[in-house]
Amino acid sequence: MTMDLPIETKFDSNYREVLVAARRARQIQSGASPLVRSQSNKACRLAQEEIQAGMIAYVHTGPPPEKPTLEDPGIPILAI
């Protein structure tokens, strides 16, 4: 059984964009060739420029995030 995972090109949050940029920066530091020309040699900046240029896509493999409900007994509610 194969599961078709959609390839994402737009980010649903800034947090996910930072995670993808960090992973791409690690790839560049490990020897991957940059996909864009840049005046910077820093891996983090190169990764950000690749994302801005639309050159980076990702596959979200985890389950969709669930927002906890207030009725959830696992979340402490503090009254201040």
PyMOL Python script that loads the backbone (N, CA, C, O; Angstrom):
from pymol import cmd

cmd.read_pdbstr("""\
ATOM      1  N   MET A   1       0.841  -1.164   0.000  1.00  0.00           N
ATOM      2  CA  MET A   1       0.000   0.000   0.000  1.00  0.00           C
ATOM      3  C   MET A   1       0.895   1.240   0.000  1.00  0.00           C
ATOM      4  O   MET A   1       1.716   1.413   0.901  1.00  0.00           O
ATOM      5  N   THR A   2       0.742   2.088  -0.993  1.00  0.00           N
ATOM      6  CA  THR A   2       1.508   3.325  -1.051  1.00  0.00           C
ATOM      7  C   THR A   2       0.584   4.497  -0.756  1.00  0.00           C
ATOM      8  O   THR A   2      -0.575   4.531  -1.167  1.00  0.00           O
ATOM      9  N   MET A   3       1.138   5.442  -0.036  1.00  0.00           N
ATOM     10  CA  MET A   3       0.364   6.623   0.285  1.00  0.00           C
ATOM     11  C   MET A   3       0.937   7.783  -0.524  1.00  0.00           C
ATOM     12  O   MET A   3       2.137   8.051  -0.473  1.00  0.00           O
ATOM     13  N   ASP A   4       0.068   8.470  -1.272  1.00  0.00           N
ATOM     14  CA  ASP A   4       0.509   9.618  -2.038  1.00  0.00           C
ATOM     15  C   ASP A   4       0.587  10.820  -1.114  1.00  0.00           C
ATOM     16  O   ASP A   4      -0.424  11.262  -0.568  1.00  0.00           O
ATOM     17  N   LEU A   5       1.795  11.346  -0.942  1.00  0.00           N
ATOM     18  CA  LEU A   5       1.996  12.508  -0.096  1.00  0.00           C
ATOM     19  C   LEU A   5       2.087  13.737  -0.988  1.00  0.00           C
ATOM     20  O   LEU A   5       2.899  13.775  -1.912  1.00  0.00           O
ATOM     21  N   PRO A   6       1.270  14.729  -0.721  1.00  0.00           N
ATOM     22  CA  PRO A   6       1.317  15.923  -1.573  1.00  0.00           C
ATOM     23  C   PRO A   6       2.583  16.729  -1.325  1.00  0.00           C
ATOM     24  O   PRO A   6       3.049  16.856  -0.192  1.00  0.00           O
ATOM     25  N   ILE A   7       3.120  17.262  -2.391  1.00  0.00           N
ATOM     26  CA  ILE A   7       4.290  18.124  -2.297  1.00  0.00           C
ATOM     27  C   ILE A   7       3.796  19.539  -2.086  1.00  0.00           C
ATOM     28  O   ILE A   7       3.037  20.069  -2.897  1.00  0.00           O
ATOM     29  N   GLU A   8       4.229  20.150  -0.994  1.00  0.00           N
ATOM     30  CA  GLU A   8       3.784  21.493  -0.627  1.00  0.00           C
ATOM     31  C   GLU A   8       4.791  22.523  -1.111  1.00  0.00           C
ATOM     32  O   GLU A   8       6.000  22.325  -0.993  1.00  0.00           O
ATOM     33  N   THR A   9       4.295  23.611  -1.651  1.00  0.00           N
ATOM     34  CA  THR A   9       5.166  24.709  -2.057  1.00  0.00           C
ATOM     35  C   THR A   9       4.861  25.980  -1.277  1.00  0.00           C
ATOM     36  O   THR A   9       5.673  26.905  -1.269  1.00  0.00           O
ATOM     37  N   LYS A  10       3.713  26.040  -0.626  1.00  0.00           N
ATOM     38  CA  LYS A  10       3.362  27.195   0.200  1.00  0.00           C
ATOM     39  C   LYS A  10       3.382  26.754   1.653  1.00  0.00           C
ATOM     40  O   LYS A  10       3.106  25.596   1.967  1.00  0.00           O
ATOM     41  N   PHE A  11       3.706  27.667   2.515  1.00  0.00           N
ATOM     42  CA  PHE A  11       3.839  27.353   3.929  1.00  0.00           C
ATOM     43  C   PHE A  11       2.586  27.756   4.672  1.00  0.00           C
ATOM     44  O   PHE A  11       2.049  28.844   4.465  1.00  0.00           O
ATOM     45  N   ASP A  12       2.121  26.864   5.547  1.00  0.00           N
ATOM     46  CA  ASP A  12       0.924  27.152   6.328  1.00  0.00           C
ATOM     47  C   ASP A  12       1.225  27.981   7.570  1.00  0.00           C
ATOM     48  O   ASP A  12       0.306  28.471   8.227  1.00  0.00           O
ATOM     49  N   SER A  13       2.508  28.142   7.896  1.00  0.00           N
ATOM     50  CA  SER A  13       2.896  28.969   9.040  1.00  0.00           C
ATOM     51  C   SER A  13       4.349  29.390   8.886  1.00  0.00           C
ATOM     52  O   SER A  13       5.123  28.773   8.154  1.00  0.00           O
ATOM     53  N   ASN A  14       4.696  30.455   9.595  1.00  0.00           N
ATOM     54  CA  ASN A  14       6.087  30.907   9.594  1.00  0.00           C
ATOM     55  C   ASN A  14       6.980  29.866  10.253  1.00  0.00           C
ATOM     56  O   ASN A  14       8.138  29.697   9.872  1.00  0.00           O
ATOM     57  N   TYR A  15       6.437  29.176  11.238  1.00  0.00           N
ATOM     58  CA  TYR A  15       7.196  28.147  11.947  1.00  0.00           C
ATOM     59  C   TYR A  15       7.646  27.051  10.978  1.00  0.00           C
ATOM     60  O   TYR A  15       8.802  26.631  11.010  1.00  0.00           O
ATOM     61  N   ARG A  16       6.737  26.592  10.121  1.00  0.00           N
ATOM     62  CA  ARG A  16       7.102  25.541   9.163  1.00  0.00           C
ATOM     63  C   ARG A  16       8.138  26.056   8.164  1.00  0.00           C
ATOM     64  O   ARG A  16       9.032  25.315   7.757  1.00  0.00           O
ATOM     65  N   GLU A  17       8.018  27.313   7.773  1.00  0.00           N
ATOM     66  CA  GLU A  17       9.001  27.883   6.856  1.00  0.00           C
ATOM     67  C   GLU A  17      10.391  27.909   7.491  1.00  0.00           C
ATOM     68  O   GLU A  17      11.386  27.636   6.820  1.00  0.00           O
ATOM     69  N   VAL A  18      10.460  28.232   8.768  1.00  0.00           N
ATOM     70  CA  VAL A  18      11.748  28.242   9.477  1.00  0.00           C
ATOM     71  C   VAL A  18      12.305  26.826   9.571  1.00  0.00           C
ATOM     72  O   VAL A  18      13.507  26.623   9.400  1.00  0.00           O
ATOM     73  N   LEU A  19      11.441  25.842   9.842  1.00  0.00           N
ATOM     74  CA  LEU A  19      11.906  24.447   9.919  1.00  0.00           C
ATOM     75  C   LEU A  19      12.472  23.977   8.583  1.00  0.00           C
ATOM     76  O   LEU A  19      13.519  23.331   8.540  1.00  0.00           O
ATOM     77  N   VAL A  20      11.784  24.298   7.502  1.00  0.00           N
ATOM     78  CA  VAL A  20      12.247  23.890   6.173  1.00  0.00           C
ATOM     79  C   VAL A  20      13.555  24.607   5.836  1.00  0.00           C
ATOM     80  O   VAL A  20      14.471  23.993   5.289  1.00  0.00           O
ATOM     81  N   ALA A  21      13.650  25.893   6.157  1.00  0.00           N
ATOM     82  CA  ALA A  21      14.885  26.636   5.889  1.00  0.00           C
ATOM     83  C   ALA A  21      16.045  26.062   6.688  1.00  0.00           C
ATOM     84  O   ALA A  21      17.159  25.961   6.174  1.00  0.00           O
ATOM     85  N   ALA A  22      15.798  25.684   7.937  1.00  0.00           N
ATOM     86  CA  ALA A  22      16.864  25.113   8.762  1.00  0.00           C
ATOM     87  C   ALA A  22      17.346  23.782   8.198  1.00  0.00           C
ATOM     88  O   ALA A  22      18.547  23.510   8.167  1.00  0.00           O
ATOM     89  N   ARG A  23      16.406  22.956   7.752  1.00  0.00           N
ATOM     90  CA  ARG A  23      16.804  21.666   7.178  1.00  0.00           C
ATOM     91  C   ARG A  23      17.592  21.869   5.883  1.00  0.00           C
ATOM     92  O   ARG A  23      18.583  21.182   5.636  1.00  0.00           O
ATOM     93  N   ARG A  24      17.138  22.822   5.058  1.00  0.00           N
ATOM     94  CA  ARG A  24      17.846  23.093   3.805  1.00  0.00           C
ATOM     95  C   ARG A  24      19.233  23.671   4.091  1.00  0.00           C
ATOM     96  O   ARG A  24      20.190  23.344   3.389  1.00  0.00           O
ATOM     97  N   ALA A  25      19.354  24.525   5.108  1.00  0.00           N
ATOM     98  CA  ALA A  25      20.654  25.088   5.469  1.00  0.00           C
ATOM     99  C   ALA A  25      21.616  23.982   5.886  1.00  0.00           C
ATOM    100  O   ALA A  25      22.800  24.027   5.553  1.00  0.00           O
ATOM    101  N   ARG A  26      21.110  22.988   6.615  1.00  0.00           N
ATOM    102  CA  ARG A  26      21.958  21.852   7.008  1.00  0.00           C
ATOM    103  C   ARG A  26      22.420  21.080   5.775  1.00  0.00           C
ATOM    104  O   ARG A  26      23.560  20.617   5.722  1.00  0.00           O
ATOM    105  N   GLN A  27      21.533  20.939   4.775  1.00  0.00           N
ATOM    106  CA  GLN A  27      21.925  20.258   3.546  1.00  0.00           C
ATOM    107  C   GLN A  27      23.041  21.023   2.831  1.00  0.00           C
ATOM    108  O   GLN A  27      23.996  20.428   2.331  1.00  0.00           O
ATOM    109  N   ILE A  28      22.906  22.346   2.793  1.00  0.00           N
ATOM    110  CA  ILE A  28      23.929  23.170   2.143  1.00  0.00           C
ATOM    111  C   ILE A  28      25.250  23.064   2.895  1.00  0.00           C
ATOM    112  O   ILE A  28      26.310  22.957   2.278  1.00  0.00           O
ATOM    113  N   GLN A  29      25.191  23.095   4.222  1.00  0.00           N
ATOM    114  CA  GLN A  29      26.413  22.967   5.017  1.00  0.00           C
ATOM    115  C   GLN A  29      27.077  21.607   4.817  1.00  0.00           C
ATOM    116  O   GLN A  29      28.293  21.474   4.961  1.00  0.00           O
ATOM    117  N   SER A  30      26.271  20.602   4.486  1.00  0.00           N
ATOM    118  CA  SER A  30      26.806  19.253   4.285  1.00  0.00           C
ATOM    119  C   SER A  30      27.318  19.031   2.867  1.00  0.00           C
ATOM    120  O   SER A  30      27.766  17.936   2.525  1.00  0.00           O
ATOM    121  N   GLY A  31      27.248  20.082   2.039  1.00  0.00           N
ATOM    122  CA  GLY A  31      27.828  19.947   0.705  1.00  0.00           C
ATOM    123  C   GLY A  31      26.865  20.062  -0.452  1.00  0.00           C
ATOM    124  O   GLY A  31      27.302  20.000  -1.602  1.00  0.00           O
ATOM    125  N   ALA A  32      25.565  20.226  -0.208  1.00  0.00           N
ATOM    126  CA  ALA A  32      24.609  20.373  -1.302  1.00  0.00           C
ATOM    127  C   ALA A  32      24.855  21.694  -2.022  1.00  0.00           C
ATOM    128  O   ALA A  32      25.220  22.693  -1.401  1.00  0.00           O
ATOM    129  N   SER A  33      24.656  21.689  -3.313  1.00  0.00           N
ATOM    130  CA  SER A  33      24.858  22.905  -4.101  1.00  0.00           C
ATOM    131  C   SER A  33      23.670  23.842  -3.926  1.00  0.00           C
ATOM    132  O   SER A  33      22.524  23.392  -3.941  1.00  0.00           O
ATOM    133  N   PRO A  34      23.926  25.137  -3.761  1.00  0.00           N
ATOM    134  CA  PRO A  34      22.824  26.103  -3.687  1.00  0.00           C
ATOM    135  C   PRO A  34      22.056  26.142  -4.994  1.00  0.00           C
ATOM    136  O   PRO A  34      22.631  25.937  -6.063  1.00  0.00           O
ATOM    137  N   LEU A  35      20.763  26.405  -4.917  1.00  0.00           N
ATOM    138  CA  LEU A  35      19.913  26.433  -6.101  1.00  0.00           C
ATOM    139  C   LEU A  35      19.771  27.837  -6.683  1.00  0.00           C
ATOM    140  O   LEU A  35      19.242  28.002  -7.782  1.00  0.00           O
ATOM    141  N   VAL A  36      20.236  28.834  -5.964  1.00  0.00           N
ATOM    142  CA  VAL A  36      20.172  30.214  -6.444  1.00  0.00           C
ATOM    143  C   VAL A  36      21.554  30.861  -6.290  1.00  0.00           C
ATOM    144  O   VAL A  36      22.367  30.439  -5.469  1.00  0.00           O
ATOM    145  N   ARG A  37      21.793  31.885  -7.094  1.00  0.00           N
ATOM    146  CA  ARG A  37      23.026  32.667  -6.937  1.00  0.00           C
ATOM    147  C   ARG A  37      22.774  33.704  -5.871  1.00  0.00           C
ATOM    148  O   ARG A  37      21.700  34.303  -5.811  1.00  0.00           O
ATOM    149  N   SER A  38      23.760  33.912  -5.036  1.00  0.00           N
ATOM    150  CA  SER A  38      23.609  34.859  -3.948  1.00  0.00           C
ATOM    151  C   SER A  38      24.948  35.519  -3.659  1.00  0.00           C
ATOM    152  O   SER A  38      26.009  34.965  -3.947  1.00  0.00           O
ATOM    153  N   GLN A  39      24.878  36.708  -3.087  1.00  0.00           N
ATOM    154  CA  GLN A  39      26.099  37.367  -2.655  1.00  0.00           C
ATOM    155  C   GLN A  39      26.560  36.820  -1.315  1.00  0.00           C
ATOM    156  O   GLN A  39      27.707  37.022  -0.915  1.00  0.00           O
ATOM    157  N   SER A  40      25.663  36.125  -0.623  1.00  0.00           N
ATOM    158  CA  SER A  40      25.981  35.578   0.692  1.00  0.00           C
ATOM    159  C   SER A  40      26.527  34.161   0.556  1.00  0.00           C
ATOM    160  O   SER A  40      26.139  33.413  -0.340  1.00  0.00           O
ATOM    161  N   ASN A  41      27.426  33.814   1.454  1.00  0.00           N
ATOM    162  CA  ASN A  41      27.936  32.449   1.515  1.00  0.00           C
ATOM    163  C   ASN A  41      27.352  31.686   2.696  1.00  0.00           C
ATOM    164  O   ASN A  41      27.664  30.513   2.899  1.00  0.00           O
ATOM    165  N   LYS A  42      26.509  32.351   3.471  1.00  0.00           N
ATOM    166  CA  LYS A  42      25.943  31.718   4.661  1.00  0.00           C
ATOM    167  C   LYS A  42      24.815  30.774   4.272  1.00  0.00           C
ATOM    168  O   LYS A  42      23.930  31.133   3.494  1.00  0.00           O
ATOM    169  N   ALA A  43      24.855  29.575   4.815  1.00  0.00           N
ATOM    170  CA  ALA A  43      23.876  28.540   4.456  1.00  0.00           C
ATOM    171  C   ALA A  43      22.450  28.963   4.800  1.00  0.00           C
ATOM    172  O   ALA A  43      21.520  28.704   4.036  1.00  0.00           O
ATOM    173  N   CYS A  44      22.284  29.604   5.938  1.00  0.00           N
ATOM    174  CA  CYS A  44      20.946  30.023   6.356  1.00  0.00           C
ATOM    175  C   CYS A  44      20.360  31.047   5.381  1.00  0.00           C
ATOM    176  O   CYS A  44      19.187  30.961   5.015  1.00  0.00           O
ATOM    177  N   ARG A  45      21.157  31.990   4.974  1.00  0.00           N
ATOM    178  CA  ARG A  45      20.698  33.024   4.032  1.00  0.00           C
ATOM    179  C   ARG A  45      20.418  32.408   2.667  1.00  0.00           C
ATOM    180  O   ARG A  45      19.434  32.764   2.019  1.00  0.00           O
ATOM    181  N   LEU A  46      21.266  31.493   2.225  1.00  0.00           N
ATOM    182  CA  LEU A  46      21.039  30.815   0.949  1.00  0.00           C
ATOM    183  C   LEU A  46      19.717  30.048   0.979  1.00  0.00           C
ATOM    184  O   LEU A  46      18.958  30.079   0.010  1.00  0.00           O
ATOM    185  N   ALA A  47      19.443  29.367   2.081  1.00  0.00           N
ATOM    186  CA  ALA A  47      18.196  28.609   2.210  1.00  0.00           C
ATOM    187  C   ALA A  47      16.991  29.542   2.155  1.00  0.00           C
ATOM    188  O   ALA A  47      15.996  29.230   1.502  1.00  0.00           O
ATOM    189  N   GLN A  48      17.073  30.680   2.832  1.00  0.00           N
ATOM    190  CA  GLN A  48      15.971  31.648   2.807  1.00  0.00           C
ATOM    191  C   GLN A  48      15.747  32.182   1.394  1.00  0.00           C
ATOM    192  O   GLN A  48      14.603  32.332   0.964  1.00  0.00           O
ATOM    193  N   GLU A  49      16.814  32.466   0.680  1.00  0.00           N
ATOM    194  CA  GLU A  49      16.684  32.966  -0.687  1.00  0.00           C
ATOM    195  C   GLU A  49      16.114  31.909  -1.622  1.00  0.00           C
ATOM    196  O   GLU A  49      15.353  32.235  -2.533  1.00  0.00           O
ATOM    197  N   GLU A  50      16.471  30.645  -1.408  1.00  0.00           N
ATOM    198  CA  GLU A  50      15.897  29.563  -2.209  1.00  0.00           C
ATOM    199  C   GLU A  50      14.399  29.461  -1.978  1.00  0.00           C
ATOM    200  O   GLU A  50      13.638  29.255  -2.924  1.00  0.00           O
ATOM    201  N   ILE A  51      13.970  29.603  -0.736  1.00  0.00           N
ATOM    202  CA  ILE A  51      12.543  29.550  -0.419  1.00  0.00           C
ATOM    203  C   ILE A  51      11.823  30.724  -1.063  1.00  0.00           C
ATOM    204  O   ILE A  51      10.761  30.544  -1.659  1.00  0.00           O
ATOM    205  N   GLN A  52      12.386  31.928  -0.951  1.00  0.00           N
ATOM    206  CA  GLN A  52      11.770  33.118  -1.541  1.00  0.00           C
ATOM    207  C   GLN A  52      11.666  33.001  -3.058  1.00  0.00           C
ATOM    208  O   GLN A  52      10.741  33.541  -3.664  1.00  0.00           O
ATOM    209  N   ALA A  53      12.611  32.300  -3.668  1.00  0.00           N
ATOM    210  CA  ALA A  53      12.607  32.113  -5.120  1.00  0.00           C
ATOM    211  C   ALA A  53      11.659  30.999  -5.557  1.00  0.00           C
ATOM    212  O   ALA A  53      11.478  30.777  -6.755  1.00  0.00           O
ATOM    213  N   GLY A  54      11.055  30.301  -4.605  1.00  0.00           N
ATOM    214  CA  GLY A  54      10.137  29.216  -4.949  1.00  0.00           C
ATOM    215  C   GLY A  54      10.838  27.950  -5.384  1.00  0.00           C
ATOM    216  O   GLY A  54      10.242  27.120  -6.071  1.00  0.00           O
ATOM    217  N   MET A  55      12.096  27.781  -5.000  1.00  0.00           N
ATOM    218  CA  MET A  55      12.883  26.624  -5.423  1.00  0.00           C
ATOM    219  C   MET A  55      12.782  25.441  -4.458  1.00  0.00           C
ATOM    220  O   MET A  55      13.259  24.350  -4.769  1.00  0.00           O
ATOM    221  N   ILE A  56      12.167  25.645  -3.294  1.00  0.00           N
ATOM    222  CA  ILE A  56      12.112  24.608  -2.271  1.00  0.00           C
ATOM    223  C   ILE A  56      10.678  24.158  -2.062  1.00  0.00           C
ATOM    224  O   ILE A  56       9.775  24.980  -1.904  1.00  0.00           O
ATOM    225  N   ALA A  57      10.479  22.865  -2.063  1.00  0.00           N
ATOM    226  CA  ALA A  57       9.187  22.269  -1.755  1.00  0.00           C
ATOM    227  C   ALA A  57       9.424  21.250  -0.643  1.00  0.00           C
ATOM    228  O   ALA A  57      10.556  20.830  -0.403  1.00  0.00           O
ATOM    229  N   TYR A  58       8.358  20.862   0.021  1.00  0.00           N
ATOM    230  CA  TYR A  58       8.503  19.893   1.106  1.00  0.00           C
ATOM    231  C   TYR A  58       7.302  18.965   1.128  1.00  0.00           C
ATOM    232  O   TYR A  58       6.261  19.259   0.540  1.00  0.00           O
ATOM    233  N   VAL A  59       7.457  17.852   1.806  1.00  0.00           N
ATOM    234  CA  VAL A  59       6.385  16.884   1.988  1.00  0.00           C
ATOM    235  C   VAL A  59       6.089  16.814   3.470  1.00  0.00           C
ATOM    236  O   VAL A  59       6.968  16.517   4.278  1.00  0.00           O
ATOM    237  N   HIS A  60       4.847  17.088   3.819  1.00  0.00           N
ATOM    238  CA  HIS A  60       4.440  17.017   5.218  1.00  0.00           C
ATOM    239  C   HIS A  60       3.971  15.592   5.486  1.00  0.00           C
ATOM    240  O   HIS A  60       2.929  15.170   4.983  1.00  0.00           O
ATOM    241  N   THR A  61       4.746  14.849   6.282  1.00  0.00           N
ATOM    242  CA  THR A  61       4.462  13.430   6.486  1.00  0.00           C
ATOM    243  C   THR A  61       3.728  13.128   7.781  1.00  0.00           C
ATOM    244  O   THR A  61       3.190  12.033   7.944  1.00  0.00           O
ATOM    245  N   GLY A  62       3.697  14.068   8.692  1.00  0.00           N
ATOM    246  CA  GLY A  62       3.063  13.830   9.985  1.00  0.00           C
ATOM    247  C   GLY A  62       1.557  14.017   9.920  1.00  0.00           C
ATOM    248  O   GLY A  62       1.018  14.473   8.911  1.00  0.00           O
ATOM    249  N   PRO A  63       0.883  13.658  11.009  1.00  0.00           N
ATOM    250  CA  PRO A  63      -0.561  13.851  11.044  1.00  0.00           C
ATOM    251  C   PRO A  63      -0.877  15.349  11.108  1.00  0.00           C
ATOM    252  O   PRO A  63      -0.047  16.131  11.572  1.00  0.00           O
ATOM    253  N   PRO A  64      -2.050  15.752  10.655  1.00  0.00           N
ATOM    254  CA  PRO A  64      -2.386  17.168  10.747  1.00  0.00           C
ATOM    255  C   PRO A  64      -2.463  17.609  12.200  1.00  0.00           C
ATOM    256  O   PRO A  64      -2.923  16.851  13.054  1.00  0.00           O
ATOM    257  N   PRO A  65      -2.021  18.815  12.486  1.00  0.00           N
ATOM    258  CA  PRO A  65      -2.048  19.273  13.880  1.00  0.00           C
ATOM    259  C   PRO A  65      -3.479  19.435  14.370  1.00  0.00           C
ATOM    260  O   PRO A  65      -4.376  19.831  13.626  1.00  0.00           O
ATOM    261  N   GLU A  66      -3.659  19.120  15.629  1.00  0.00           N
ATOM    262  CA  GLU A  66      -4.974  19.267  16.241  1.00  0.00           C
ATOM    263  C   GLU A  66      -4.894  20.325  17.317  1.00  0.00           C
ATOM    264  O   GLU A  66      -3.976  20.330  18.137  1.00  0.00           O
ATOM    265  N   LYS A  67      -5.873  21.231  17.307  1.00  0.00           N
ATOM    266  CA  LYS A  67      -5.915  22.228  18.360  1.00  0.00           C
ATOM    267  C   LYS A  67      -6.563  21.596  19.581  1.00  0.00           C
ATOM    268  O   LYS A  67      -7.625  20.984  19.471  1.00  0.00           O
ATOM    269  N   PRO A  68      -5.942  21.734  20.732  1.00  0.00           N
ATOM    270  CA  PRO A  68      -6.549  21.177  21.943  1.00  0.00           C
ATOM    271  C   PRO A  68      -7.796  21.966  22.322  1.00  0.00           C
ATOM    272  O   PRO A  68      -7.880  23.173  22.093  1.00  0.00           O
ATOM    273  N   THR A  69      -8.740  21.275  22.894  1.00  0.00           N
ATOM    274  CA  THR A  69      -9.951  21.936  23.363  1.00  0.00           C
ATOM    275  C   THR A  69      -9.797  22.271  24.838  1.00  0.00           C
ATOM    276  O   THR A  69      -8.995  21.656  25.541  1.00  0.00           O
ATOM    277  N   LEU A  70     -10.554  23.229  25.297  1.00  0.00           N
ATOM    278  CA  LEU A  70     -10.478  23.605  26.706  1.00  0.00           C
ATOM    279  C   LEU A  70     -10.999  22.488  27.607  1.00  0.00           C
ATOM    280  O   LEU A  70     -10.641  22.415  28.783  1.00  0.00           O
ATOM    281  N   GLU A  71     -11.837  21.626  27.057  1.00  0.00           N
ATOM    282  CA  GLU A  71     -12.381  20.528  27.844  1.00  0.00           C
ATOM    283  C   GLU A  71     -11.377  19.394  28.018  1.00  0.00           C
ATOM    284  O   GLU A  71     -11.611  18.471  28.798  1.00  0.00           O
ATOM    285  N   ASP A  72     -10.271  19.458  27.300  1.00  0.00           N
ATOM    286  CA  ASP A  72      -9.260  18.419  27.381  1.00  0.00           C
ATOM    287  C   ASP A  72      -8.660  18.401  28.794  1.00  0.00           C
ATOM    288  O   ASP A  72      -8.104  19.409  29.230  1.00  0.00           O
ATOM    289  N   PRO A  73      -8.760  17.275  29.518  1.00  0.00           N
ATOM    290  CA  PRO A  73      -8.270  17.240  30.889  1.00  0.00           C
ATOM    291  C   PRO A  73      -6.741  17.322  30.990  1.00  0.00           C
ATOM    292  O   PRO A  73      -6.212  17.534  32.081  1.00  0.00           O
ATOM    293  N   GLY A  74      -6.034  17.159  29.886  1.00  0.00           N
ATOM    294  CA  GLY A  74      -4.575  17.186  29.922  1.00  0.00           C
ATOM    295  C   GLY A  74      -3.990  18.586  29.908  1.00  0.00           C
ATOM    296  O   GLY A  74      -2.780  18.758  30.052  1.00  0.00           O
ATOM    297  N   ILE A  75      -4.845  19.591  29.735  1.00  0.00           N
ATOM    298  CA  ILE A  75      -4.357  20.965  29.676  1.00  0.00           C
ATOM    299  C   ILE A  75      -4.737  21.692  30.958  1.00  0.00           C
ATOM    300  O   ILE A  75      -5.921  21.885  31.235  1.00  0.00           O
ATOM    301  N   PRO A  76      -3.748  22.094  31.739  1.00  0.00           N
ATOM    302  CA  PRO A  76      -4.076  22.824  32.957  1.00  0.00           C
ATOM    303  C   PRO A  76      -4.529  24.245  32.607  1.00  0.00           C
ATOM    304  O   PRO A  76      -3.924  24.912  31.767  1.00  0.00           O
ATOM    305  N   ILE A  77      -5.586  24.689  33.255  1.00  0.00           N
ATOM    306  CA  ILE A  77      -6.084  26.043  33.066  1.00  0.00           C
ATOM    307  C   ILE A  77      -5.797  26.806  34.345  1.00  0.00           C
ATOM    308  O   ILE A  77      -6.276  26.448  35.421  1.00  0.00           O
ATOM    309  N   LEU A  78      -5.014  27.855  34.211  1.00  0.00           N
ATOM    310  CA  LEU A  78      -4.610  28.632  35.361  1.00  0.00           C
ATOM    311  C   LEU A  78      -5.510  29.851  35.494  1.00  0.00           C
ATOM    312  O   LEU A  78      -5.728  30.577  34.525  1.00  0.00           O
ATOM    313  N   ALA A  79      -6.028  30.073  36.692  1.00  0.00           N
ATOM    314  CA  ALA A  79      -6.808  31.272  36.972  1.00  0.00           C
ATOM    315  C   ALA A  79      -5.901  32.236  37.711  1.00  0.00           C
ATOM    316  O   ALA A  79      -5.431  31.957  38.813  1.00  0.00           O
ATOM    317  N   ILE A  80      -5.665  33.377  37.080  1.00  0.00           N
ATOM    318  CA  ILE A  80      -4.761  34.349  37.688  1.00  0.00           C
ATOM    319  C   ILE A  80      -5.547  35.588  38.065  1.00  0.00           C
ATOM    320  O   ILE A  80      -4.978  36.542  38.596  1.00  0.00           O
TER     321      ILE A  80
END
""", "prot")
cmd.dss("prot")
cmd.show_as("cartoon", "prot")
cmd.util.cbc("prot")
cmd.orient("prot")
